[in-house]
Amino acid sequence: MLRIRTLETSARTGVDTTSIGITLVMTELADIRSEMRQDLAALGDELAGLRRHMNEHLTALRCEMLHWPGALQQPGDQLAGREPTHH
């Protein structure tokens, strides 16, 4: 509404509406750029959070796997007719 009122007022006072239109477009572009920067920053934060979350799960899985080394070797050891080795 403010933009429309500005254009109407400038038309009544004889101000060049083309320059006002250009100013409005430039302002709109600046607003869009600002919103895009904020959106990209939020996306970066979300990705960093997801990365941390996945790293936590990966670390937990690795720790769990280290406690069960025989379980990972059993199928191959059973096929070879050997007892699994524990580290």
C-alpha positions as CSV (number, residue, x, y, z in Angstrom):
1,M,0.0,0.0,0.0
2,L,2.8,2.4,0.8
3,R,4.3,1.9,-2.6
4,I,1.0,2.6,-4.3
5,R,0.5,5.7,-2.2
6,T,4.0,6.9,-3.0
7,L,3.3,6.4,-6.7
8,E,0.0,8.2,-6.5
9,T,1.4,11.1,-4.6
10,S,4.4,11.5,-7.0
11,A,2.1,11.4,-10.0
12,R,0.0,14.3,-8.5
13,T,3.1,16.4,-7.6
14,G,4.6,15.8,-11.0
15,V,7.6,13.7,-9.9
16,D,9.0,11.4,-12.5
17,T,7.2,8.1,-11.8
18,T,9.9,6.2,-13.8
19,S,12.6,7.1,-11.3
20,I,10.3,6.2,-8.4
21,G,9.4,2.9,-10.2
22,I,13.1,2.1,-10.6
23,T,13.7,2.9,-6.9
24,L,10.8,0.7,-5.9
25,V,12.2,-2.2,-8.0
26,M,15.6,-1.7,-6.6
27,T,14.2,-1.7,-3.0
28,E,12.2,-4.9,-3.8
29,L,15.4,-6.5,-5.2
30,A,17.3,-5.6,-2.1
31,D,14.5,-7.1,0.1
32,I,14.6,-10.3,-2.0
33,R,18.3,-10.6,-1.7
34,S,18.1,-10.1,2.1
35,E,15.5,-12.7,2.4
36,M,17.5,-15.1,0.3
37,R,20.6,-14.6,2.4
38,Q,18.5,-15.3,5.5
39,D,17.0,-18.4,3.9
40,L,20.5,-19.6,2.9
41,A,21.9,-19.0,6.3
42,A,19.0,-20.9,7.9
43,L,19.6,-23.8,5.4
44,G,23.3,-23.8,6.3
45,D,22.3,-24.0,10.0
46,E,19.9,-26.9,9.3
47,L,22.6,-28.8,7.3
48,A,25.2,-28.3,10.0
49,G,22.7,-29.6,12.6
50,L,21.9,-32.6,10.4
51,R,25.6,-33.2,9.9
52,R,26.2,-33.2,13.7
53,H,23.2,-35.5,14.2
54,M,24.5,-38.0,11.7
55,N,28.0,-37.9,13.1
56,E,26.6,-38.6,16.5
57,H,24.8,-41.7,15.2
58,L,27.8,-42.8,13.2
59,T,30.0,-42.5,16.3
60,A,27.5,-44.5,18.3
61,L,27.4,-47.2,15.6
62,R,31.2,-47.4,15.4
63,C,31.5,-47.8,19.2
64,E,28.8,-50.5,19.2
65,M,30.6,-52.3,16.4
66,L,33.9,-52.2,18.3
67,H,32.3,-54.0,21.2
68,W,31.3,-56.9,18.9
69,P,34.2,-57.7,16.6
70,G,33.5,-61.4,16.8
71,A,30.0,-60.9,15.5
72,L,31.4,-59.3,12.4
73,Q,33.8,-62.2,11.8
74,Q,31.6,-65.1,12.7
75,P,30.0,-65.9,9.3
76,G,33.3,-66.1,7.5
77,D,34.9,-68.0,10.4
78,Q,32.1,-70.5,10.4
79,L,32.4,-71.0,6.7
80,A,36.1,-71.8,7.1
81,G,35.4,-74.1,10.1
82,R,37.4,-72.0,12.5
83,E,36.5,-70.5,15.9
84,P,36.1,-66.7,15.8
85,T,39.0,-64.7,17.2
86,H,38.3,-62.0,19.7
87,H,40.5,-58.8,19.8
